[in-house]
Amino acid sequence: MTYSRLGAVMPSEIRATVKLYFDGKIRRWYSRGDGKGVIFLVDAKTEDEARALMETLPLTKEQLMDHQYIPVGPLMPLRALMGGGQS
């Protein structure tokens, strides 16, 4: 990846990312502690839905972004602490 290519795409990447946030598709985003990118918490029901969402971003379209998808959800063992499976 060249920094000139990255720099050329970043303005549209930022606008597209903020739009996804305002549309409720990106719930939160964080900068990685090691400085190697960001982490998006995406509102998607499936990994395929999350992939489709990320494929709309300019960095993905230009093949300048690596992805790793990790499904997350509620910490289910906490239900045991609620006693009797209460909601």
TITORDREN-575855 format. One record per atom (N, C-alpha, C): residue in one letter; y, x, z; atom name; residue number from 0. Coordinates in steps of 0.2 Angstrom, whole numbers, plus 5000, padded with zeros to 4 digits. Atoms other than C-alpha are relative to their C-alpha. Layout:
+-------+------+------+------+-------+------+
| vexmi |    y |    x |    z | semar | seti |
+-------+------+------+------+-------+------+
|     A |    Y |    X |    Z |    CA |  NUM |
...
+-------+------+------+------+-------+------+
END
This chain:
+-------+------+------+------+-------+------+
| vexmi |    y |    x |    z | semar | seti |
+-------+------+------+------+-------+------+
|     M | 4994 | 5004 | 5000 |     N |    0 |
|     M | 5000 | 5000 | 5000 |    CA |    0 |
|     M | 5006 | 5004 | 5000 |     C |    0 |
|     T | 4994 | 4997 | 5000 |     N |    1 |
|     T | 5017 | 5006 | 4996 |    CA |    1 |
|     T | 5005 | 4997 | 5004 |     C |    1 |
|     Y | 4995 | 5003 | 4996 |     N |    2 |
|     Y | 5032 | 5003 | 5007 |    CA |    2 |
|     Y | 5005 | 4996 | 4995 |     C |    2 |
|     S | 4995 | 5004 | 5004 |     N |    3 |
|     S | 5043 | 4998 | 4992 |    CA |    3 |
|     S | 4997 | 4993 | 4998 |     C |    3 |
|     R | 5003 | 5006 | 5002 |     N |    4 |
|     R | 5030 | 4985 | 4987 |    CA |    4 |
|     R | 5001 | 4995 | 5006 |     C |    4 |
|     L | 5000 | 5004 | 4994 |     N |    5 |
|     L | 5029 | 4979 | 5005 |    CA |    5 |
|     L | 5008 | 4997 | 5001 |     C |    5 |
|     G | 4993 | 5001 | 4999 |     N |    6 |
|     G | 5048 | 4979 | 5006 |    CA |    6 |
|     G | 5003 | 4994 | 4996 |     C |    6 |
|     A | 4998 | 5004 | 5005 |     N |    7 |
|     A | 5050 | 4969 | 4991 |    CA |    7 |
|     A | 4998 | 4993 | 5001 |     C |    7 |
|     V | 5003 | 5006 | 4998 |     N |    8 |
|     V | 5039 | 4955 | 4997 |    CA |    8 |
|     V | 5002 | 4997 | 5007 |     C |    8 |
|     M | 4999 | 5002 | 4993 |     N |    9 |
|     M | 5044 | 4954 | 5015 |    CA |    9 |
|     M | 5005 | 4994 | 5001 |     C |    9 |
|     P | 4996 | 5006 | 4999 |     N |   10 |
|     P | 5059 | 4942 | 5013 |    CA |   10 |
|     P | 4997 | 4994 | 4998 |     C |   10 |
|     S | 5003 | 5006 | 5001 |     N |   11 |
|     S | 5049 | 4929 | 5005 |    CA |   11 |
|     S | 4994 | 4999 | 5005 |     C |   11 |
|     E | 5005 | 5001 | 4995 |     N |   12 |
|     E | 5035 | 4932 | 5017 |    CA |   12 |
|     E | 5002 | 4997 | 5007 |     C |   12 |
|     I | 4997 | 5003 | 4994 |     N |   13 |
|     I | 5046 | 4929 | 5032 |    CA |   13 |
|     I | 5002 | 4993 | 4999 |     C |   13 |
|     R | 4998 | 5007 | 5001 |     N |   14 |
|     R | 5053 | 4913 | 5024 |    CA |   14 |
|     R | 4994 | 4996 | 5000 |     C |   14 |
|     A | 5007 | 5004 | 5001 |     N |   15 |
|     A | 5035 | 4907 | 5020 |    CA |   15 |
|     A | 4997 | 4999 | 5007 |     C |   15 |
|     T | 5003 | 5000 | 4993 |     N |   16 |
|     T | 5029 | 4911 | 5038 |    CA |   16 |
|     T | 5004 | 4995 | 5004 |     C |   16 |
|     V | 4996 | 5004 | 4996 |     N |   17 |
|     V | 5044 | 4903 | 5046 |    CA |   17 |
|     V | 4999 | 4992 | 4998 |     C |   17 |
|     K | 5001 | 5007 | 5002 |     N |   18 |
|     K | 5041 | 4887 | 5036 |    CA |   18 |
|     K | 4994 | 4997 | 5002 |     C |   18 |
|     L | 5006 | 5002 | 4997 |     N |   19 |
|     L | 5023 | 4886 | 5041 |    CA |   19 |
|     L | 5001 | 4999 | 5008 |     C |   19 |
|     Y | 4999 | 5001 | 4993 |     N |   20 |
|     Y | 5029 | 4888 | 5059 |    CA |   20 |
|     Y | 5003 | 4993 | 5001 |     C |   20 |
|     F | 4997 | 5007 | 4999 |     N |   21 |
|     F | 5041 | 4873 | 5057 |    CA |   21 |
|     F | 4996 | 4994 | 4998 |     C |   21 |
|     D | 5005 | 5006 | 5002 |     N |   22 |
|     D | 5028 | 4863 | 5048 |    CA |   22 |
|     D | 4994 | 4999 | 5005 |     C |   22 |
|     G | 5005 | 5001 | 4994 |     N |   23 |
|     G | 5017 | 4865 | 5064 |    CA |   23 |
|     G | 4993 | 5003 | 4998 |     C |   23 |
|     K | 5006 | 4997 | 5002 |     N |   24 |
|     K | 5004 | 4875 | 5054 |    CA |   24 |
|     K | 4998 | 5007 | 5004 |     C |   24 |
|     I | 5000 | 4994 | 4996 |     N |   25 |
|     I | 5007 | 4892 | 5064 |    CA |   25 |
|     I | 5002 | 4998 | 5007 |     C |   25 |
|     R | 4998 | 5003 | 4994 |     N |   26 |
|     R | 5007 | 4887 | 5082 |    CA |   26 |
|     R | 5004 | 5006 | 5004 |     C |   26 |
|     R | 4996 | 4994 | 4996 |     N |   27 |
|     R | 5012 | 4905 | 5089 |    CA |   27 |
|     R | 4998 | 5006 | 4995 |     C |   27 |
|     W | 5001 | 4994 | 5003 |     N |   28 |
|     W | 5013 | 4922 | 5082 |    CA |   28 |
|     W | 5002 | 5006 | 5005 |     C |   28 |
|     Y | 4999 | 4994 | 4995 |     N |   29 |
|     Y | 5012 | 4939 | 5091 |    CA |   29 |
|     Y | 5000 | 5006 | 4996 |     C |   29 |
|     S | 5000 | 4993 | 5003 |     N |   30 |
|     S | 5015 | 4957 | 5086 |    CA |   30 |
|     S | 4994 | 5004 | 5004 |     C |   30 |
|     R | 5005 | 4996 | 4997 |     N |   31 |
|     R | 5000 | 4968 | 5089 |    CA |   31 |
|     R | 5002 | 5005 | 5004 |     C |   31 |
|     G | 4997 | 4995 | 4995 |     N |   32 |
|     G | 5002 | 4980 | 5103 |    CA |   32 |
|     G | 4999 | 5007 | 4997 |     C |   32 |
|     D | 5000 | 4994 | 5003 |     N |   33 |
|     D | 4996 | 4994 | 5092 |    CA |   33 |
|     D | 5004 | 5001 | 4994 |     C |   33 |
|     G | 4995 | 4999 | 5005 |     N |   34 |
|     G | 5009 | 4991 | 5079 |    CA |   34 |
|     G | 4997 | 4999 | 4993 |     C |   34 |
|     K | 5003 | 5000 | 5007 |     N |   35 |
|     K | 4997 | 4987 | 5065 |    CA |   35 |
|     K | 5000 | 4993 | 4997 |     C |   35 |
|     G | 4999 | 5007 | 5003 |     N |   36 |
|     G | 5003 | 4969 | 5061 |    CA |   36 |
|     G | 5001 | 4995 | 5005 |     C |   36 |
|     V | 4999 | 5006 | 4996 |     N |   37 |
|     V | 5003 | 4952 | 5068 |    CA |   37 |
|     V | 4994 | 4996 | 5001 |     C |   37 |
|     I | 5005 | 5004 | 4999 |     N |   38 |
|     I | 4992 | 4939 | 5075 |    CA |   38 |
|     I | 5003 | 4993 | 5000 |     C |   38 |
|     F | 4998 | 5006 | 5001 |     N |   39 |
|     F | 4994 | 4921 | 5070 |    CA |   39 |
|     F | 4995 | 4995 | 5003 |     C |   39 |
|     L | 5004 | 5005 | 4998 |     N |   40 |
|     L | 4987 | 4906 | 5080 |    CA |   40 |
|     L | 5002 | 4994 | 4996 |     C |   40 |
|     V | 4999 | 5005 | 5005 |     N |   41 |
|     V | 4985 | 4893 | 5066 |    CA |   41 |
|     V | 4997 | 4994 | 5002 |     C |   41 |
|     D | 5003 | 5006 | 4999 |     N |   42 |
|     D | 4982 | 4875 | 5068 |    CA |   42 |
|     D | 4996 | 4998 | 4994 |     C |   42 |
|     A | 5004 | 5002 | 5005 |     N |   43 |
|     A | 4967 | 4872 | 5058 |    CA |   43 |
|     A | 4993 | 4998 | 5003 |     C |   43 |
|     K | 5007 | 5003 | 4997 |     N |   44 |
|     K | 4950 | 4863 | 5061 |    CA |   44 |
|     K | 4994 | 5005 | 4998 |     C |   44 |
|     T | 5005 | 4996 | 5002 |     N |   45 |
|     T | 4940 | 4876 | 5051 |    CA |   45 |
|     T | 5002 | 5007 | 4998 |     C |   45 |
|     E | 4998 | 4994 | 5002 |     N |   46 |
|     E | 4940 | 4894 | 5046 |    CA |   46 |
|     E | 5002 | 5000 | 4992 |     C |   46 |
|     D | 4998 | 5001 | 5007 |     N |   47 |
|     D | 4941 | 4888 | 5028 |    CA |   47 |
|     D | 5007 | 4998 | 4999 |     C |   47 |
|     E | 4994 | 5003 | 4999 |     N |   48 |
|     E | 4956 | 4878 | 5032 |    CA |   48 |
|     E | 5006 | 5005 | 5001 |     C |   48 |
|     A | 4996 | 4995 | 4998 |     N |   49 |
|     A | 4964 | 4893 | 5040 |    CA |   49 |
|     A | 5001 | 5005 | 4994 |     C |   49 |
|     R | 5000 | 4996 | 5006 |     N |   50 |
|     R | 4960 | 4904 | 5025 |    CA |   50 |
|     R | 5005 | 4997 | 4995 |     C |   50 |
|     A | 4996 | 5003 | 5005 |     N |   51 |
|     A | 4968 | 4892 | 5013 |    CA |   51 |
|     A | 5007 | 5000 | 5002 |     C |   51 |
|     L | 4993 | 4999 | 4998 |     N |   52 |
|     L | 4984 | 4892 | 5023 |    CA |   52 |
|     L | 5003 | 5007 | 4999 |     C |   52 |
|     M | 4998 | 4993 | 5001 |     N |   53 |
|     M | 4985 | 4911 | 5024 |    CA |   53 |
|     M | 5001 | 5002 | 4993 |     C |   53 |
|     E | 5000 | 4998 | 5007 |     N |   54 |
|     E | 4982 | 4912 | 5005 |    CA |   54 |
|     E | 5006 | 4997 | 4997 |     C |   54 |
|     T | 4993 | 5002 | 5002 |     N |   55 |
|     T | 4999 | 4903 | 5003 |    CA |   55 |
|     T | 5005 | 5005 | 5001 |     C |   55 |
|     L | 4995 | 4995 | 4998 |     N |   56 |
|     L | 5008 | 4918 | 5010 |    CA |   56 |
|     L | 5001 | 5005 | 4995 |     C |   56 |
|     P | 4999 | 4994 | 5005 |     N |   57 |
|     P | 5016 | 4931 | 4998 |    CA |   57 |
|     P | 4996 | 5006 | 5001 |     C |   57 |
|     L | 5004 | 4994 | 4999 |     N |   58 |
|     L | 5008 | 4946 | 5006 |    CA |   58 |
|     L | 4993 | 4999 | 4998 |     C |   58 |
|     T | 5007 | 5001 | 5002 |     N |   59 |
|     T | 4991 | 4938 | 5004 |    CA |   59 |
|     T | 4999 | 5000 | 4992 |     C |   59 |
|     K | 5000 | 5000 | 5007 |     N |   60 |
|     K | 4995 | 4934 | 4986 |    CA |   60 |
|     K | 5001 | 5006 | 4996 |     C |   60 |
|     E | 4999 | 4993 | 5002 |     N |   61 |
|     E | 5000 | 4952 | 4983 |    CA |   61 |
|     E | 4995 | 5004 | 5002 |     C |   61 |
|     Q | 5006 | 4996 | 4997 |     N |   62 |
|     Q | 4984 | 4958 | 4992 |    CA |   62 |
|     Q | 5003 | 5006 | 5004 |     C |   62 |
|     L | 4997 | 4995 | 4996 |     N |   63 |
|     L | 4995 | 4967 | 5004 |    CA |   63 |
|     L | 4998 | 4999 | 5008 |     C |   63 |
|     M | 5002 | 5002 | 4993 |     N |   64 |
|     M | 4987 | 4959 | 5020 |    CA |   64 |
|     M | 4993 | 4999 | 5001 |     C |   64 |
|     D | 5007 | 5000 | 4998 |     N |   65 |
|     D | 4970 | 4961 | 5028 |    CA |   65 |
|     D | 5000 | 4994 | 5005 |     C |   65 |
|     H | 5000 | 5005 | 4996 |     N |   66 |
|     H | 4964 | 4946 | 5037 |    CA |   66 |
|     H | 4993 | 5001 | 5004 |     C |   66 |
|     Q | 5005 | 5001 | 4996 |     N |   67 |
|     Q | 4952 | 4943 | 5051 |    CA |   67 |
|     Q | 5000 | 4993 | 5004 |     C |   67 |
|     Y | 4999 | 5007 | 4997 |     N |   68 |
|     Y | 4948 | 4925 | 5057 |    CA |   68 |
|     Y | 4995 | 4999 | 5005 |     C |   68 |
|     I | 5004 | 5001 | 4994 |     N |   69 |
|     I | 4942 | 4921 | 5074 |    CA |   69 |
|     I | 5001 | 4993 | 5003 |     C |   69 |
|     P | 4999 | 5007 | 4997 |     N |   70 |
|     P | 4939 | 4903 | 5079 |    CA |   70 |
|     P | 5001 | 5001 | 5008 |     C |   70 |
|     V | 4999 | 5001 | 4993 |     N |   71 |
|     V | 4946 | 4899 | 5096 |    CA |   71 |
|     V | 5001 | 4993 | 5002 |     C |   71 |
|     G | 5000 | 5007 | 4998 |     N |   72 |
|     G | 4946 | 4884 | 5107 |    CA |   72 |
|     G | 5001 | 5000 | 5008 |     C |   72 |
|     P | 4999 | 5000 | 4993 |     N |   73 |
|     P | 4947 | 4878 | 5125 |    CA |   73 |
|     P | 4994 | 5004 | 5003 |     C |   73 |
|     L | 5005 | 4996 | 4996 |     N |   74 |
|     L | 4938 | 4888 | 5138 |    CA |   74 |
|     L | 4995 | 4995 | 5003 |     C |   74 |
|     M | 5004 | 5005 | 4998 |     N |   75 |
|     M | 4924 | 4876 | 5140 |    CA |   75 |
|     M | 4997 | 5000 | 5007 |     C |   75 |
|     P | 5003 | 4999 | 4993 |     N |   76 |
|     P | 4916 | 4883 | 5156 |    CA |   76 |
|     P | 5005 | 4997 | 5006 |     C |   76 |
|     L | 4995 | 5003 | 4995 |     N |   77 |
|     L | 4932 | 4876 | 5165 |    CA |   77 |
|     L | 4998 | 4993 | 5002 |     C |   77 |
|     R | 5002 | 5007 | 4999 |     N |   78 |
|     R | 4924 | 4859 | 5163 |    CA |   78 |
|     R | 4996 | 4999 | 5007 |     C |   78 |
|     A | 5004 | 5000 | 4994 |     N |   79 |
|     A | 4912 | 4864 | 5177 |    CA |   79 |
|     A | 5004 | 5000 | 5006 |     C |   79 |
|     L | 4995 | 5000 | 4994 |     N |   80 |
|     L | 4926 | 4867 | 5189 |    CA |   80 |
|     L | 5003 | 4993 | 5001 |     C |   80 |
|     M | 4997 | 5007 | 5000 |     N |   81 |
|     M | 4932 | 4849 | 5185 |    CA |   81 |
|     M | 4996 | 4995 | 5004 |     C |   81 |
|     G | 5005 | 5004 | 4996 |     N |   82 |
|     G | 4916 | 4842 | 5193 |    CA |   82 |
|     G | 4998 | 4994 | 4996 |     C |   82 |
|     G | 5003 | 5006 | 5003 |     N |   83 |
|     G | 4905 | 4830 | 5184 |    CA |   83 |
|     G | 5002 | 4999 | 4993 |     C |   83 |
|     G | 4999 | 5001 | 5007 |     N |   84 |
|     G | 4911 | 4833 | 5166 |    CA |   84 |
|     G | 5006 | 4996 | 4999 |     C |   84 |
|     Q | 4994 | 5004 | 5001 |     N |   85 |
|     Q | 4928 | 4824 | 5169 |    CA |   85 |
|     Q | 5004 | 5003 | 4994 |     C |   85 |
|     S | 4996 | 4998 | 5005 |     N |   86 |
|     S | 4940 | 4825 | 5155 |    CA |   86 |
|     S | 5007 | 5002 | 5002 |     C |   86 |
+-------+------+------+------+-------+------+
END
